[in-house]
Amino acid sequence: METTSIIGLSGLVISIIGTALIWSDSQKALSKIASLLKEVASTVGFWQDHGIEDSKLTDFDDTMSKTSKLDKRGFLLLIIGFAVQLLSYFDCFNLFSFS
């Protein structure tokens, strides 16, 4: 039974790490989107001569690609943590023996 609780807690920790990774990276992406939208609304909407700098667009693209990679890692950790918790639940019914 002690092994079951250790495995269950390990799965919970993995799930929490995955959730935190998804949340923090989505916040970074949302802040980049908001800043780019603010700049588009303030400059491009009024004067077509003043476009957005290429460096800002490149930085935006880099942030979005990094965020999608880390979101995939976060979802993977979330799924693995859930599977480990299920495994510990099934161990309660003595379907697996870890001792």
Residue pairs with C-beta under 8 A, 6 or more apart in sequence:
1 92
3 91
3 98
3 99
4 88
4 91
4 92
4 98
5 88
7 84
7 87
7 88
7 91
7 98
8 84
8 85
8 88
8 89
10 84
11 80
11 81
11 82
11 83
11 84
11 85
11 86
11 87
11 88
12 81
12 85
13 81
14 77
14 78
14 80
14 81
14 84
15 77
15 78
15 81
15 82
15 85
16 81
17 77
17 81
18 73
18 74
18 75
18 76
18 77
18 78
18 79
18 80
18 81
19 74
19 78
20 74
21 70
21 71
21 73
21 74
21 77
22 70
22 71
22 74
22 75
22 78
25 66
25 67
25 70
25 71
25 74
26 67
26 71
28 63
28 67
29 63
29 64
29 67
32 59
32 60
32 63
32 64
36 52
36 56
36 60
39 52
39 56
40 52
43 50
43 51
43 52
44 50
44 51
44 52
87 96
90 96
91 98
